[in-house]
Amino acid sequence: MLAERMRMDVFCSPFHVGGDSIRLSACFGVATSQGRSPVVVLREAEQALQWARTAGPESIQCFGDSPHSSDGPIAFLSPSTGGELLAW
């Protein structure tokens, strides 16, 4: 939810610089701690970020231990661009 809020608040609206309109985009990789070693969580977050980079701009990928984590990504439309986004 935090990654989605950041995507909407920071990356959704264009910035105006010197008369130009610049729109930023970002990919997010998310992993939960669940009391595990920070090294393990960081490794999972890096894997999720790699999946997000592969999925394209504005994607949010989550790495988790839930039974559904092995499922493929699902698509939904970006509220800001109308483009397709992927989520786990």
A tleap script that builds the chain and sets N, CA, C and O, in Angstrom:
source leaprc.protein.ff14SB
mol = sequence {
  NMET LEU ALA GLU ARG MET ARG MET ASP VAL
  PHE CYS SER PRO PHE HIE VAL GLY GLY ASP
  SER ILE ARG LEU SER ALA CYS PHE GLY VAL
  ALA THR SER GLN GLY ARG SER PRO VAL VAL
  VAL LEU ARG GLU ALA GLU GLN ALA LEU GLN
  TRP ALA ARG THR ALA GLY PRO GLU SER ILE
  GLN CYS PHE GLY ASP SER PRO HIE SER SER
  ASP GLY PRO ILE ALA PHE LEU SER PRO SER
  THR GLY GLY GLU LEU LEU ALA CTRP
}
set mol.1.N position { 0.818 -1.186 0.000 }
set mol.1.CA position { 0.000 0.000 0.000 }
set mol.1.C position { 0.869 1.260 0.000 }
set mol.1.O position { 0.523 2.262 -0.625 }
set mol.2.N position { 1.994 1.198 0.704 }
set mol.2.CA position { 2.888 2.352 0.729 }
set mol.2.C position { 3.485 2.615 -0.657 }
set mol.2.O position { 3.575 3.764 -1.089 }
set mol.3.N position { 3.891 1.555 -1.346 }
set mol.3.CA position { 4.450 1.723 -2.693 }
set mol.3.C position { 3.412 2.331 -3.631 }
set mol.3.O position { 3.742 3.203 -4.435 }
set mol.4.N position { 2.175 1.886 -3.538 }
set mol.4.CA position { 1.115 2.440 -4.383 }
set mol.4.C position { 0.871 3.904 -4.041 }
set mol.4.O position { 0.671 4.721 -4.940 }
set mol.5.N position { 0.884 4.248 -2.756 }
set mol.5.CA position { 0.685 5.643 -2.347 }
set mol.5.C position { 1.824 6.519 -2.863 }
set mol.5.O position { 1.587 7.632 -3.334 }
set mol.6.N position { 3.054 6.024 -2.777 }
set mol.6.CA position { 4.188 6.793 -3.311 }
set mol.6.C position { 4.069 6.960 -4.814 }
set mol.6.O position { 4.319 8.039 -5.350 }
set mol.7.N position { 3.686 5.888 -5.490 }
set mol.7.CA position { 3.527 5.955 -6.946 }
set mol.7.C position { 2.494 7.007 -7.324 }
set mol.7.O position { 2.691 7.767 -8.272 }
set mol.8.N position { 1.402 7.046 -6.585 }
set mol.8.CA position { 0.338 8.005 -6.894 }
set mol.8.C position { 0.729 9.436 -6.498 }
set mol.8.O position { 0.492 10.370 -7.264 }
set mol.9.N position { 1.320 9.617 -5.322 }
set mol.9.CA position { 1.617 10.965 -4.821 }
set mol.9.C position { 2.825 11.601 -5.496 }
set mol.9.O position { 2.811 12.798 -5.786 }
set mol.10.N position { 3.857 10.828 -5.748 }
set mol.10.CA position { 5.109 11.385 -6.268 }
set mol.10.C position { 5.215 11.253 -7.778 }
set mol.10.O position { 5.611 12.199 -8.460 }
set mol.11.N position { 4.868 10.100 -8.298 }
set mol.11.CA position { 5.153 9.809 -9.702 }
set mol.11.C position { 3.967 10.015 -10.634 }
set mol.11.O position { 4.124 9.906 -11.850 }
set mol.12.N position { 2.794 10.307 -10.102 }
set mol.12.CA position { 1.602 10.445 -10.933 }
set mol.12.C position { 1.515 11.826 -11.578 }
set mol.12.O position { 1.125 11.950 -12.739 }
set mol.13.N position { 1.873 12.848 -10.835 }
set mol.13.CA position { 1.742 14.220 -11.327 }
set mol.13.C position { 3.039 14.692 -11.966 }
set mol.13.O position { 4.121 14.422 -11.444 }
set mol.14.N position { 2.942 15.386 -13.079 }
set mol.14.CA position { 4.159 15.907 -13.710 }
set mol.14.C position { 4.738 17.087 -12.926 }
set mol.14.O position { 4.019 17.808 -12.234 }
set mol.15.N position { 6.045 17.262 -13.052 }
set mol.15.CA position { 6.742 18.410 -12.478 }
set mol.15.C position { 6.953 19.422 -13.596 }
set mol.15.O position { 7.175 19.053 -14.749 }
set mol.16.N position { 6.881 20.689 -13.244 }
set mol.16.CA position { 7.088 21.745 -14.229 }
set mol.16.C position { 8.427 22.407 -13.946 }
set mol.16.O position { 8.626 23.014 -12.894 }
set mol.17.N position { 9.346 22.281 -14.906 }
set mol.17.CA position { 10.695 22.814 -14.757 }
set mol.17.C position { 11.019 23.645 -15.994 }
set mol.17.O position { 11.053 23.125 -17.109 }
set mol.18.N position { 11.252 24.919 -15.793 }
set mol.18.CA position { 11.648 25.780 -16.906 }
set mol.18.C position { 10.697 25.737 -18.080 }
set mol.18.O position { 11.137 25.776 -19.229 }
set mol.19.N position { 9.414 25.659 -17.821 }
set mol.19.CA position { 8.438 25.624 -18.897 }
set mol.19.C position { 8.182 24.234 -19.456 }
set mol.19.O position { 7.273 24.056 -20.267 }
set mol.20.N position { 8.967 23.242 -19.039 }
set mol.20.CA position { 8.765 21.869 -19.493 }
set mol.20.C position { 7.999 21.078 -18.447 }
set mol.20.O position { 8.118 21.333 -17.249 }
set mol.21.N position { 7.227 20.135 -18.903 }
set mol.21.CA position { 6.494 19.235 -18.020 }
set mol.21.C position { 7.209 17.881 -18.030 }
set mol.21.O position { 7.346 17.252 -19.079 }
set mol.22.N position { 7.660 17.442 -16.858 }
set mol.22.CA position { 8.412 16.193 -16.750 }
set mol.22.C position { 7.636 15.239 -15.864 }
set mol.22.O position { 7.261 15.594 -14.747 }
set mol.23.N position { 7.392 14.035 -16.350 }
set mol.23.CA position { 6.695 13.016 -15.577 }
set mol.23.C position { 7.671 11.898 -15.239 }
set mol.23.O position { 8.280 11.310 -16.133 }
set mol.24.N position { 7.821 11.605 -13.963 }
set mol.24.CA position { 8.703 10.544 -13.501 }
set mol.24.C position { 7.944 9.230 -13.430 }
set mol.24.O position { 6.722 9.220 -13.276 }
set mol.25.N position { 8.659 8.136 -13.541 }
set mol.25.CA position { 8.051 6.823 -13.327 }
set mol.25.C position { 9.001 6.007 -12.457 }
set mol.25.O position { 10.193 6.303 -12.372 }
set mol.26.N position { 8.460 4.980 -11.816 }
set mol.26.CA position { 9.275 4.145 -10.936 }
set mol.26.C position { 8.700 2.746 -10.881 }
set mol.26.O position { 7.512 2.531 -11.121 }
set mol.27.N position { 9.553 1.814 -10.566 }
set mol.27.CA position { 9.158 0.441 -10.297 }
set mol.27.C position { 9.448 0.164 -8.824 }
set mol.27.O position { 10.410 0.693 -8.267 }
set mol.28.N position { 8.620 -0.659 -8.199 }
set mol.28.CA position { 8.783 -0.967 -6.787 }
set mol.28.C position { 8.825 -2.472 -6.578 }
set mol.28.O position { 8.035 -3.213 -7.163 }
set mol.29.N position { 9.754 -2.919 -5.738 }
set mol.29.CA position { 9.823 -4.305 -5.302 }
set mol.29.C position { 9.585 -4.350 -3.803 }
set mol.29.O position { 10.238 -3.629 -3.050 }
set mol.30.N position { 8.654 -5.190 -3.360 }
set mol.30.CA position { 8.240 -5.216 -1.956 }
set mol.30.C position { 8.409 -6.623 -1.395 }
set mol.30.O position { 8.081 -7.611 -2.052 }
set mol.31.N position { 8.926 -6.698 -0.169 }
set mol.31.CA position { 9.022 -7.959 0.571 }
set mol.31.C position { 8.670 -7.670 2.022 }
set mol.31.O position { 8.950 -6.584 2.529 }
set mol.32.N position { 8.062 -8.633 2.685 }
set mol.32.CA position { 7.696 -8.452 4.090 }
set mol.32.C position { 8.696 -9.152 4.987 }
set mol.32.O position { 9.270 -10.176 4.619 }
set mol.33.N position { 8.898 -8.586 6.171 }
set mol.33.CA position { 9.891 -9.111 7.101 }
set mol.33.C position { 9.430 -10.399 7.765 }
set mol.33.O position { 10.140 -11.404 7.728 }
set mol.34.N position { 8.277 -10.378 8.358 }
set mol.34.CA position { 7.724 -11.522 9.076 }
set mol.34.C position { 8.729 -12.088 10.077 }
set mol.34.O position { 8.752 -13.294 10.320 }
set mol.35.N position { 9.569 -11.211 10.665 }
set mol.35.CA position { 10.532 -11.619 11.672 }
set mol.35.C position { 11.752 -12.342 11.129 }
set mol.35.O position { 12.524 -12.908 11.903 }
set mol.36.N position { 11.943 -12.336 9.831 }
set mol.36.CA position { 13.069 -13.053 9.231 }
set mol.36.C position { 14.301 -12.168 9.155 }
set mol.36.O position { 14.239 -10.966 9.412 }
set mol.37.N position { 15.404 -12.772 8.805 }
set mol.37.CA position { 16.680 -12.078 8.675 }
set mol.37.C position { 16.584 -10.951 7.648 }
set mol.37.O position { 15.982 -11.132 6.590 }
set mol.38.N position { 17.168 -9.793 7.948 }
set mol.38.CA position { 17.174 -8.693 6.975 }
set mol.38.C position { 17.825 -9.086 5.647 }
set mol.38.O position { 17.427 -8.579 4.598 }
set mol.39.N position { 18.799 -9.961 5.672 }
set mol.39.CA position { 19.455 -10.395 4.430 }
set mol.39.C position { 18.470 -11.143 3.538 }
set mol.39.O position { 18.461 -10.944 2.323 }
set mol.40.N position { 17.648 -11.992 4.126 }
set mol.40.CA position { 16.649 -12.745 3.363 }
set mol.40.C position { 15.608 -11.795 2.779 }
set mol.40.O position { 15.236 -11.909 1.611 }
set mol.41.N position { 15.149 -10.868 3.596 }
set mol.41.CA position { 14.140 -9.909 3.141 }
set mol.41.C position { 14.701 -9.035 2.023 }
set mol.41.O position { 14.015 -8.777 1.034 }
set mol.42.N position { 15.933 -8.583 2.172 }
set mol.42.CA position { 16.565 -7.772 1.133 }
set mol.42.C position { 16.696 -8.561 -0.170 }
set mol.42.O position { 16.446 -8.018 -1.246 }
set mol.43.N position { 17.079 -9.811 -0.085 }
set mol.43.CA position { 17.190 -10.658 -1.282 }
set mol.43.C position { 15.831 -10.783 -1.985 }
set mol.43.O position { 15.750 -10.695 -3.210 }
set mol.44.N position { 14.776 -10.987 -1.204 }
set mol.44.CA position { 13.436 -11.096 -1.788 }
set mol.44.C position { 12.980 -9.765 -2.391 }
set mol.44.O position { 12.359 -9.740 -3.453 }
set mol.45.N position { 13.291 -8.662 -1.709 }
set mol.45.CA position { 12.934 -7.345 -2.245 }
set mol.45.C position { 13.680 -7.079 -3.554 }
set mol.45.O position { 13.108 -6.519 -4.488 }
set mol.46.N position { 14.937 -7.473 -3.626 }
set mol.46.CA position { 15.706 -7.314 -4.867 }
set mol.46.C position { 15.103 -8.145 -5.993 }
set mol.46.O position { 15.047 -7.692 -7.136 }
set mol.47.N position { 14.649 -9.365 -5.677 }
set mol.47.CA position { 14.007 -10.203 -6.692 }
set mol.47.C position { 12.702 -9.561 -7.164 }
set mol.47.O position { 12.412 -9.537 -8.360 }
set mol.48.N position { 11.918 -9.042 -6.215 }
set mol.48.CA position { 10.666 -8.374 -6.577 }
set mol.48.C position { 10.939 -7.137 -7.425 }
set mol.48.O position { 10.193 -6.860 -8.364 }
set mol.49.N position { 11.994 -6.390 -7.111 }
set mol.49.CA position { 12.353 -5.217 -7.910 }
set mol.49.C position { 12.755 -5.631 -9.325 }
set mol.49.O position { 12.410 -4.948 -10.290 }
set mol.50.N position { 13.470 -6.728 -9.453 }
set mol.50.CA position { 13.835 -7.219 -10.788 }
set mol.50.C position { 12.587 -7.575 -11.588 }
set mol.50.O position { 12.499 -7.263 -12.775 }
set mol.51.N position { 11.616 -8.231 -10.935 }
set mol.51.CA position { 10.346 -8.542 -11.608 }
set mol.51.C position { 9.647 -7.261 -12.035 }
set mol.51.O position { 9.087 -7.191 -13.129 }
set mol.52.N position { 9.677 -6.234 -11.167 }
set mol.52.CA position { 9.028 -4.961 -11.490 }
set mol.52.C position { 9.708 -4.283 -12.670 }
set mol.52.O position { 9.038 -3.718 -13.534 }
set mol.53.N position { 11.027 -4.335 -12.712 }
set mol.53.CA position { 11.749 -3.750 -13.855 }
set mol.53.C position { 11.373 -4.461 -15.149 }
set mol.53.O position { 11.199 -3.823 -16.187 }
set mol.54.N position { 11.249 -5.772 -15.086 }
set mol.54.CA position { 10.863 -6.550 -16.259 }
set mol.54.C position { 9.439 -6.217 -16.689 }
set mol.54.O position { 9.142 -6.168 -17.883 }
set mol.55.N position { 8.559 -5.988 -15.715 }
set mol.55.CA position { 7.155 -5.687 -16.011 }
set mol.55.C position { 6.982 -4.305 -16.633 }
set mol.55.O position { 6.026 -4.073 -17.372 }
set mol.56.N position { 7.903 -3.387 -16.338 }
set mol.56.CA position { 7.837 -2.070 -16.957 }
set mol.56.C position { 7.536 -0.952 -15.988 }
set mol.56.O position { 7.334 -1.187 -14.797 }
set mol.57.N position { 7.507 0.277 -16.505 }
set mol.57.CA position { 7.306 1.451 -15.663 }
set mol.57.C position { 6.019 1.361 -14.857 }
set mol.57.O position { 5.016 0.808 -15.309 }
set mol.58.N position { 6.073 1.917 -13.658 }
set mol.58.CA position { 4.937 2.023 -12.745 }
set mol.58.C position { 4.465 0.692 -12.173 }
set mol.58.O position { 3.371 0.629 -11.614 }
set mol.59.N position { 5.246 -0.363 -12.294 }
set mol.59.CA position { 4.793 -1.637 -11.757 }
set mol.59.C position { 5.235 -1.803 -10.306 }
set mol.59.O position { 6.262 -1.275 -9.882 }
set mol.60.N position { 4.434 -2.546 -9.569 }
set mol.60.CA position { 4.711 -2.875 -8.178 }
set mol.60.C position { 4.651 -4.394 -8.075 }
set mol.60.O position { 3.624 -5.002 -8.373 }
set mol.61.N position { 5.744 -4.996 -7.655 }
set mol.61.CA position { 5.811 -6.448 -7.522 }
set mol.61.C position { 6.090 -6.789 -6.063 }
set mol.61.O position { 6.944 -6.172 -5.427 }
set mol.62.N position { 5.375 -7.762 -5.544 }
set mol.62.CA position { 5.533 -8.181 -4.152 }
set mol.62.C position { 6.038 -9.614 -4.098 }
set mol.62.O position { 5.544 -10.485 -4.814 }
set mol.63.N position { 7.012 -9.847 -3.253 }
set mol.63.CA position { 7.530 -11.185 -3.017 }
set mol.63.C position { 6.973 -11.616 -1.675 }
set mol.63.O position { 7.137 -10.908 -0.681 }
set mol.64.N position { 6.316 -12.769 -1.632 }
set mol.64.CA position { 5.719 -13.202 -0.377 }
set mol.64.C position { 5.733 -14.706 -0.228 }
set mol.64.O position { 5.985 -15.446 -1.179 }
set mol.65.N position { 5.456 -15.138 0.983 }
set mol.65.CA position { 5.407 -16.561 1.282 }
set mol.65.C position { 3.997 -17.115 1.256 }
set mol.65.O position { 3.773 -18.242 1.697 }
set mol.66.N position { 3.040 -16.348 0.751 }
set mol.66.CA position { 1.667 -16.833 0.715 }
set mol.66.C position { 1.529 -17.907 -0.355 }
set mol.66.O position { 2.348 -17.965 -1.273 }
set mol.67.N position { 0.513 -18.757 -0.256 }
set mol.67.CA position { 0.311 -19.789 -1.289 }
set mol.67.C position { 0.133 -19.208 -2.681 }
set mol.67.O position { 0.373 -19.893 -3.676 }
set mol.68.N position { -0.286 -17.951 -2.759 }
set mol.68.CA position { -0.517 -17.326 -4.068 }
set mol.68.C position { 0.744 -16.709 -4.656 }
set mol.68.O position { 0.712 -16.229 -5.789 }
set mol.69.N position { 1.864 -16.706 -3.914 }
set mol.69.CA position { 3.064 -16.027 -4.403 }
set mol.69.C position { 3.663 -16.715 -5.619 }
set mol.69.O position { 4.413 -16.087 -6.366 }
set mol.70.N position { 3.356 -17.976 -5.836 }
set mol.70.CA position { 3.890 -18.668 -7.012 }
set mol.70.C position { 3.037 -18.431 -8.244 }
set mol.70.O position { 3.429 -18.796 -9.353 }
set mol.71.N position { 1.861 -17.816 -8.056 }
set mol.71.CA position { 1.012 -17.501 -9.190 }
set mol.71.C position { 1.651 -16.395 -10.007 }
set mol.71.O position { 2.475 -15.636 -9.496 }
set mol.72.N position { 1.282 -16.301 -11.259 }
set mol.72.CA position { 1.792 -15.235 -12.100 }
set mol.72.C position { 1.174 -13.904 -11.733 }
set mol.72.O position { 0.253 -13.847 -10.918 }
set mol.73.N position { 1.671 -12.837 -12.326 }
set mol.73.CA position { 1.118 -11.513 -12.026 }
set mol.73.C position { -0.281 -11.358 -12.595 }
set mol.73.O position { -0.651 -12.028 -13.559 }
set mol.74.N position { -1.052 -10.467 -11.990 }
set mol.74.CA position { -2.362 -10.124 -12.520 }
set mol.74.C position { -2.275 -8.693 -13.041 }
set mol.74.O position { -1.474 -7.899 -12.549 }
set mol.75.N position { -3.084 -8.369 -14.016 }
set mol.75.CA position { -3.031 -7.044 -14.632 }
set mol.75.C position { -4.165 -6.177 -14.111 }
set mol.75.O position { -5.260 -6.673 -13.845 }
set mol.76.N position { -3.906 -4.891 -13.966 }
set mol.76.CA position { -4.934 -3.915 -13.674 }
set mol.76.C position { -4.530 -2.610 -14.346 }
set mol.76.O position { -3.374 -2.439 -14.731 }
set mol.77.N position { -5.472 -1.696 -14.486 }
set mol.77.CA position { -5.200 -0.447 -15.197 }
set mol.77.C position { -4.715 0.623 -14.236 }
set mol.77.O position { -5.223 0.757 -13.123 }
set mol.78.N position { -3.733 1.376 -14.679 }
set mol.78.CA position { -3.210 2.498 -13.905 }
set mol.78.C position { -4.254 3.603 -13.874 }
set mol.78.O position { -4.763 3.998 -14.923 }
set mol.79.N position { -4.587 4.114 -12.678 }
set mol.79.CA position { -5.555 5.213 -12.629 }
set mol.79.C position { -5.016 6.501 -13.236 }
set mol.79.O position { -5.791 7.362 -13.652 }
set mol.80.N position { -3.696 6.640 -13.290 }
set mol.80.CA position { -3.128 7.896 -13.796 }
set mol.80.C position { -2.949 7.884 -15.306 }
set mol.80.O position { -3.201 8.891 -15.968 }
set mol.81.N position { -2.515 6.750 -15.856 }
set mol.81.CA position { -2.217 6.716 -17.284 }
set mol.81.C position { -3.191 5.886 -18.091 }
set mol.81.O position { -3.252 6.014 -19.314 }
set mol.82.N position { -3.963 5.023 -17.414 }
set mol.82.CA position { -4.850 4.122 -18.129 }
set mol.82.C position { -4.120 2.928 -18.696 }
set mol.82.O position { -4.738 2.048 -19.295 }
set mol.83.N position { -2.784 2.884 -18.511 }
set mol.83.CA position { -1.989 1.764 -19.004 }
set mol.83.C position { -2.113 0.554 -18.099 }
set mol.83.O position { -2.569 0.655 -16.960 }
set mol.84.N position { -1.705 -0.582 -18.616 }
set mol.84.CA position { -1.787 -1.822 -17.852 }
set mol.84.C position { -0.618 -1.950 -16.888 }
set mol.84.O position { 0.532 -1.727 -17.267 }
set mol.85.N position { -0.912 -2.310 -15.635 }
set mol.85.CA position { 0.097 -2.552 -14.621 }
set mol.85.C position { -0.016 -4.000 -14.170 }
set mol.85.O position { -1.061 -4.628 -14.343 }
set mol.86.N position { 1.046 -4.526 -13.598 }
set mol.86.CA position { 1.042 -5.894 -13.097 }
set mol.86.C position { 1.220 -5.884 -11.582 }
set mol.86.O position { 1.919 -5.032 -11.034 }
set mol.87.N position { 0.585 -6.835 -10.918 }
set mol.87.CA position { 0.731 -6.970 -9.472 }
set mol.87.C position { 0.644 -8.436 -9.114 }
set mol.87.O position { 0.020 -9.222 -9.828 }
set mol.88.N position { 1.267 -8.803 -8.014 }
set mol.88.CA position { 1.211 -10.182 -7.525 }
set mol.88.C position { 0.107 -10.329 -6.540 }
set mol.88.O position { -0.105 -11.419 -6.010 }
savepdb mol mol.pdb
quit
